[in-house]
Amino acid sequence: MTQLLGAGRLAGLAVYGSPYLWQTLQPLLPADLPAAYSPGQMPLAQAMLLERLGLGAGGIEGGFTD
């Protein structure tokens, strides 16, 4: 993630499942970078998080992501 940030190539971040990872990454993120955390990893949780990031249902067409 830090390499992508440094290169200006990180467009957004979605973290699923691990609150510890989210707590570690969140302070490193620029305030204007779209980022969100969801404790659930199931498709509905992913859809809700992507909607929150402004990506809407179009972002889940391919099913579960990893």
N, C-alpha and C positions, 0 to 999 in steps of 0.2 A: 504494500500500500504506500509506503513512504517513497518508493521509487516512482510510482505512478503520480503521486502528488508533486514530487520534485520535477517531473517531466511535464506537468500540466495535463496529464492524460486521465485523471480520475474524474469521471463525470458524476458519480454518485456512489453510495454504499448502502447495501442492505445486509444486516446481520440477523441471522435466524438462530434461535436456540440457546446461545451462550451469553448470559448477562455479563459474565466476567470479561469476555472478549470485547463486548460493546463498551464496558466501562474503561477498558484499556485504550480502545481506538478513539472513542468520542473526543477526548481532549486534544487529539492530534489533528482533528478535522477542521478545515476552515469553516467559519460561520456560514458562508454562502453555499457550501456544498450540500446538496440534498442527501440526507442520510437518515436512516431509521432502523429501529430494532423491533423484532417480534420474538416472543418466547416460543411460539409455535412454528413448526417447520412444514406443516401440511399445506396442500395447495390453497385452501381458503385463507390461511394466515399469510401466505405469500401474496395472494391477490389483494388482501387488505393493505399490506405494507406497500406494495407497488402502487396502489391507488393513492395512498398517502404521499408517496413521492411524486405523484402526478403522472404516472405511467399508465394508469387505467388498466382495463381488462386486456388490452392488446399485448401487454407484457407477459401474460400467462398462457398464451396460445399454445406454446410448446410443452405445457405440463410442468411437472416438478423440475426445479433447477437445483444445481449444487455448485 
